[in-house]
Amino acid sequence: MLFYAAFLFKITHMKKREKLAIIRQHYHNAITTIDSVNKLIDFVEEVLDLETEQIMLADSICSDDVNSIQYPARAREFLGPFKMGGLDGFPFTGLTGMGAFASHVPDDGAVFIYYGPLIGVSKEGVIGEIHRFGQTKNTGCCGAAKGALNKLLNNDIVPGNVTDLDYQMNSIEQILLKEKDRILNAAIPLKEATEVIYEAIDARILELVANTHYNCKYVILLGAILINSDYDMGSYNCPRRFEVIDLVANTRRDMLKEGIMA
């Protein structure tokens, strides 16, 4: 009994570096979501010389409830968020959603778009699952990506089949189908499927931004693999894109190359 109690204490009182070590088995440059928000706020205030209340946030992340549960409190210092994402973070609100969001931003401020798919990594290091609060067993994360992958493995995805009844899931299935060989030949198919979905989200976000007019100074893009873990582990980001578009000077700045999210 004493051994079990000591084990539970160790599990529930892991240090930040110990938690990161688990996540970085799969994503070597991952940082906590809290740290990513703190770094972004510092950047906005110190480099762009803006306050958080001048930033309109839109997120295109999965509608999974764990993202709301683990949403960093400091992110709520921004205006918003405007919700663009559906299953696994694809921006299903499209051009209309982006246009609506763009019209809400302060004239002297910036829009900040945070986007990407999610994947689970449990505290045991198992990819594709997490332990949710109040449950006795681990469950899938992202369930939509795992479901689409299972259909891909079983050759159950019909090319071009997108129905009104399950539009978002069918769209995710079609994204994976286009990269079937790449995914199935990967060492960890679910991880590769998540990369494929990220690339589709990133391409769509860039397309939406290019076709939207913004009445503000900057557009900030932060694309990442969003990594959820057990309820006592928190969430993490593996950044893929961090760009600042200066709408006045018509320039783009790659902040990942400058080490802002390191």
Stockholm file with secondary structure:
# STOCKHOLM 1.0

chainA/1-262         MLFYAAFLFKITHMKKREKLAIIRQHYHNAITTIDSVNKLIDFVEEVLDLETEQIMLADSICSDDVNSIQYPARAREFLGPFKMGGLDGFPFTGLTGMGAFASHVPDDGAVFIYYGPLIGVSKEGVIGEIHRFGQTKNTGCCGAAKGALNKLLNNDIVPGNVTDLDYQMNSIEQILLKEKDRILNAAIPLKEATEVIYEAIDARILELVANTHYNCKYVILLGAILINSDYDMGSYNCPRRFEVIDLVANTRRDMLKEGIMA
#=GR chainA/1-262 SS CHHHHHHHHHHHTCCHHHHHHHHTTTCTTCEEHHHHHHHHHHHHHHTSCCCGGGEEEEEECCCCHHHHHTCCGGGGGSEEEEECCCGGGCCTTHHHHHHHHHTTSCTTSEEEEEECCEEEBCTTCCBTEECCTTCSSCEESSHHHHHHHHHHHTTCCCTTCCCSTTHHHHHHHHHHHTTHHHHHTSSSHHHHHHHHHHHHHHHHHHHHHHTCCCCSSEEEEEEEEEEECCTTTCEEEEEEEEEEEETTTTEEEETTTTTTTC
#=GC SS_cons         CHHHHHHHHHHHTCCHHHHHHHHTTTCTTCEEHHHHHHHHHHHHHHTSCCCGGGEEEEEECCCCHHHHHTCCGGGGGSEEEEECCCGGGCCTTHHHHHHHHHTTSCTTSEEEEEECCEEEBCTTCCBTEECCTTCSSCEESSHHHHHHHHHHHTTCCCTTCCCSTTHHHHHHHHHHHTTHHHHHTSSSHHHHHHHHHHHHHHHHHHHHHHTCCCCSSEEEEEEEEEEECCTTTCEEEEEEEEEEEETTTTEEEETTTTTTTC
//
